[in-house]
Amino acid sequence: RLNEYLHAIDIQVHELLDDIIHRLAQERGLDEDLKAHNALQWAVEMNSIKASAEEIVLKEVVYK
C-alpha cells in the first residue's frame, strides 16, 4: 500500500513539475529560437526554472 501511495505521489509531482516548467518557460520567453542561437543562456535559464519549479512542488505537495 505504501508503494502504491508513493507511486501515485511521484506521478502527481512529475506532472506538476512538467506543467510549471512549461508555464515558466513561456512566461520568460524561452523557446527553440533562443536555444538555437544561445544554447548556454537557454540552459542557464532552464536550470533556474527547474530549480524554481522543484521548490514550488516541494512546498505545495511534499511539505503540505
Steps between C-alpha positions, in 0.01 A plus 500: 500500500781739578666437163172568320456824690856613432468409134183710471674795668799459268278513192315804635826681576651434158188619320489814711871561440457468124207744504680758712821480297308542175302797637807675642694449177217659303477791744873567467494468122725196480448326171679292239625817330696599811621143535631505143669840526626501858499150642699594810259776600206267433654232722564749781142625484353149485707389802370800691144418399540137600634597842210740551247238391648240733478743791135574419414132479676424828300770676166410342513120498775355713500732801124561494 
